Amino acid sequence: MKAERDAGGERLARFLARTGTASRRHAEELIREGRVTVNGKAVLDPGTNVDAKKDAVKVDGRRVKPAPPVYLILHKPRLVLSSMEDPRGRPCVGDLLSGIKGKPYPVGRLDFDAEGLLFCTNDGDLAHRIIHPRYRVRKVYHVKVKGVPDKKVIDRLRNGVVLDGKKTAPAGVSILKRGDRNCWLRMTLYEGRNRQVKRMLELFRYPVLKLKRVALGPLALEGLPRGAYRKLRPAEVEKLRAALEGVDKAGRRL
């Protein structure tokens, strides 16, 4: 960031992400669509530098300024969308976060019928790092499946399976609780493909009955009631940032 500012400001897409207007990727789309102006002139290059103290930046004609950063975790209930709004009027995360200053939004998604930890923030740069596969953020799930996988299946899940022609990264898989007809698994993933947990298990004909995310990086749900949220302590934010530091372009720790 220092180098960007020394060169004459901050990249426009990064500035918009920092204001909570959109994620950095979405901000780049807004810029290329001609919806962003700087000092009254449309700017189409996301790499354009702006000075937050001097330049007037507008999106769709409305001035945007950096908002104080907000960091919180939410226990998303089942049958709630991981979005801020829904045109069909279904319950969504935006309903649970209404009234919070700074407009935090969920980072990543949980399926409609899943529950658990969602990290929410208006810090677009941090959100981008958490979502980007390069940073290999740890995600821990408790999963109830129909049936009881044997050691051979668990070993195959641990070593990775092929989804959409590409092998999944090694995962942590263990049995938490065993029953006669079903069991609870603990699964730790370091990537976030669409419906990944369910699809991995469905390959071996073990349908998922319940899915709950209990941890994201160093953050843990720790008994937070369904539908409730809490703000992160400064030490937790620093711990999260530290977990995202020192990763090269291949996702290896430096």
Helices and strands as residue ranges (DSSP letters): H 2-6, E 10-11, H 12-18, H 24-32, E 36-38, E 41-42, E 49-50, E 57-59, E 62-63, E 71-76, H 93-96, E 105-106, E 115-121, H 124-131, G 133-135, E 139-146, H 151-159, E 162-163, E 166-167, E 172-178, E 182-189, H 196-202, E 208-216, E 219-220, E 229-231, H 234-243
